[in-house]
Amino acid sequence: MSNPRPALQLVVTAQLGRAHVPFLRKNLRWAHALLAPALEDLSLALVNDARMAELHQQFMNIPVPTDVLTFELEHDRRGNVTAGEVVLCVPEARRQANARGIELRLEMLLYALHGMLHLCGFDDRTDRGFRTMHRREDDILTALGFGPVFAAQPPSSSRVQRRRPSGRAGRSRDGAAR
């Protein structure tokens, strides 16, 4: 008989986007339940462009804001991440949501889920990993009732080329910024 994984301990801090915190909290808990990862503790920080640019410079030596950064904080004996932090740039989410014609809350959820997947071992630095990770994002978002968000395209009159989301930062500082 196996022990069920504990519920996700989730702390959200919001410099911006406070109105979206309940939505993000609820849907990240559901996504965590679908994934059933080793991840037990997650901190989600919603920040502005200036703070994201500072973090991006500090951890990846890139002096501009990006969409999301992920930090591995604790690991179990097998090397699985058990605690991590996801930092989400609300103004970048707003710019992308506007350009793509989708709701801001869905773009923010996409970024938060992207960070969570990095903490669960997904990696989008190769073409295959990129496809796998973003297919998993859209599968989870569909299971949550929103349909695909990453794969969704804006109307043809305003098509915007989708940039790759940022990767991980922190212990290995090896992600690629978008």
PLY file of the C-alpha trace (Angstrom):
ply
format ascii 1.0
element vertex 178
property float x
property float y
property float z
element edge 177
property int vertex1
property int vertex2
end_header
0.00 0.00 0.00
1.53 3.30 -1.09
1.18 6.53 0.78
-0.61 9.29 -1.12
1.47 12.38 -1.83
0.77 15.28 0.53
-1.17 18.25 -0.75
0.85 21.07 -2.23
1.91 23.77 0.21
1.49 26.89 -1.92
2.44 30.45 -1.00
1.66 33.25 -3.44
3.03 36.77 -3.12
1.83 39.45 -5.48
3.55 42.73 -6.23
1.04 42.98 -9.12
-1.91 40.87 -10.24
-3.44 40.28 -6.80
-6.87 39.81 -8.35
-5.62 36.65 -10.06
-4.16 34.98 -6.96
-7.27 32.89 -6.07
-7.52 31.66 -9.68
-3.84 30.75 -9.81
-3.88 29.11 -6.37
-6.89 26.93 -7.21
-5.64 25.83 -10.62
-2.06 25.18 -9.55
-3.37 22.89 -6.81
-5.44 21.00 -9.40
-2.46 20.80 -11.77
-0.30 19.48 -8.93
-2.89 16.79 -8.20
-2.84 15.76 -11.88
0.96 15.60 -11.96
1.42 13.92 -8.56
5.08 15.03 -8.38
7.60 14.93 -5.54
7.11 18.71 -5.30
5.54 19.51 -1.92
6.24 23.22 -1.42
5.81 25.90 -4.05
6.25 29.63 -3.78
4.81 31.75 -6.59
5.85 35.40 -6.83
4.05 37.80 -9.16
6.41 40.67 -9.97
6.81 43.75 -12.19
9.24 44.29 -15.06
11.90 45.97 -12.90
12.05 43.13 -10.36
12.05 40.47 -13.08
14.88 42.26 -14.93
16.89 42.34 -11.67
16.42 38.61 -11.13
17.09 37.78 -14.77
20.34 39.76 -14.60
21.38 38.25 -11.27
20.76 34.61 -12.14
21.14 34.42 -15.91
23.18 37.53 -16.73
20.47 38.85 -19.06
19.50 42.46 -18.20
15.87 42.47 -19.39
12.64 41.06 -17.99
11.44 37.63 -19.04
8.16 35.78 -18.53
9.04 33.27 -15.82
12.02 32.10 -13.78
12.13 28.89 -11.78
14.30 28.13 -8.77
14.88 24.67 -7.30
15.15 25.06 -3.51
15.14 21.55 -2.01
15.55 18.00 -3.32
14.83 14.52 -1.99
17.40 11.71 -1.88
16.61 10.80 -5.48
17.26 14.34 -6.69
13.60 15.20 -7.26
12.64 18.77 -6.45
10.50 18.93 -3.29
10.47 22.73 -2.89
10.79 25.49 -5.44
9.91 29.01 -6.41
8.37 30.33 -9.60
8.66 34.04 -10.37
6.15 35.30 -12.92
6.35 38.69 -14.66
2.82 40.11 -14.74
3.52 42.89 -17.30
5.07 40.36 -19.71
2.03 38.12 -19.27
-0.19 41.13 -19.99
1.78 42.00 -23.16
1.63 38.42 -24.44
-2.05 37.99 -23.53
-2.93 41.21 -25.37
-0.85 40.26 -28.42
-2.39 36.79 -28.55
-5.95 37.82 -27.71
-6.31 35.63 -24.62
-7.23 36.33 -21.01
-4.42 37.59 -18.78
-5.27 35.03 -16.11
-4.72 32.18 -18.59
-1.35 33.52 -19.71
-0.35 33.85 -16.05
-1.53 30.30 -15.35
0.49 29.09 -18.36
3.65 30.72 -16.94
3.03 29.37 -13.43
2.36 25.89 -14.80
5.48 26.14 -16.98
7.55 26.84 -13.87
5.89 24.01 -11.97
6.70 21.61 -14.81
10.35 22.66 -14.69
10.32 21.81 -10.98
8.82 18.43 -11.88
11.73 17.64 -14.17
10.51 18.87 -17.54
13.07 20.66 -19.69
12.40 22.65 -22.85
15.97 23.30 -24.03
15.82 20.75 -26.86
13.23 20.67 -29.63
11.87 17.35 -28.36
11.77 18.56 -24.76
10.12 21.79 -25.89
7.35 19.90 -27.69
6.88 17.46 -24.81
6.74 20.16 -22.15
4.32 22.42 -23.99
2.10 19.51 -25.00
1.94 18.60 -21.29
1.05 22.20 -20.41
-1.80 22.19 -22.88
-2.95 18.71 -21.76
-3.15 19.95 -18.16
-4.87 23.20 -19.14
-7.37 21.19 -21.17
-8.00 18.87 -18.20
-8.59 21.97 -16.07
-11.26 23.08 -18.57
-9.41 25.90 -20.37
-8.21 24.14 -23.51
-4.76 24.64 -24.99
-3.19 28.00 -24.15
0.39 27.70 -25.39
-0.66 26.17 -28.69
-3.54 28.60 -29.13
-2.93 31.09 -31.90
-4.36 34.60 -32.14
-6.61 35.52 -35.07
-4.72 35.49 -38.39
-4.93 39.29 -38.72
-2.79 39.71 -35.61
-0.56 36.63 -35.59
2.41 36.99 -33.31
5.27 34.51 -33.38
5.25 32.75 -30.02
8.59 32.95 -28.24
9.95 30.09 -26.15
9.21 30.48 -22.45
12.17 30.93 -20.18
13.84 28.03 -18.52
15.17 27.36 -15.08
17.36 29.49 -12.91
18.75 28.98 -9.46
20.97 26.02 -8.69
22.03 25.29 -12.25
21.19 28.66 -13.83
20.82 26.95 -17.16
17.60 28.20 -18.68
17.12 30.11 -21.89
15.29 33.41 -21.73
12.59 34.28 -24.15
0 1
1 2
2 3
3 4
4 5
5 6
6 7
7 8
8 9
9 10
10 11
11 12
12 13
13 14
14 15
15 16
16 17
17 18
18 19
19 20
20 21
21 22
22 23
23 24
24 25
25 26
26 27
27 28
28 29
29 30
30 31
31 32
32 33
33 34
34 35
35 36
36 37
37 38
38 39
39 40
40 41
41 42
42 43
43 44
44 45
45 46
46 47
47 48
48 49
49 50
50 51
51 52
52 53
53 54
54 55
55 56
56 57
57 58
58 59
59 60
60 61
61 62
62 63
63 64
64 65
65 66
66 67
67 68
68 69
69 70
70 71
71 72
72 73
73 74
74 75
75 76
76 77
77 78
78 79
79 80
80 81
81 82
82 83
83 84
84 85
85 86
86 87
87 88
88 89
89 90
90 91
91 92
92 93
93 94
94 95
95 96
96 97
97 98
98 99
99 100
100 101
101 102
102 103
103 104
104 105
105 106
106 107
107 108
108 109
109 110
110 111
111 112
112 113
113 114
114 115
115 116
116 117
117 118
118 119
119 120
120 121
121 122
122 123
123 124
124 125
125 126
126 127
127 128
128 129
129 130
130 131
131 132
132 133
133 134
134 135
135 136
136 137
137 138
138 139
139 140
140 141
141 142
142 143
143 144
144 145
145 146
146 147
147 148
148 149
149 150
150 151
151 152
152 153
153 154
154 155
155 156
156 157
157 158
158 159
159 160
160 161
161 162
162 163
163 164
164 165
165 166
166 167
167 168
168 169
169 170
170 171
171 172
172 173
173 174
174 175
175 176
176 177
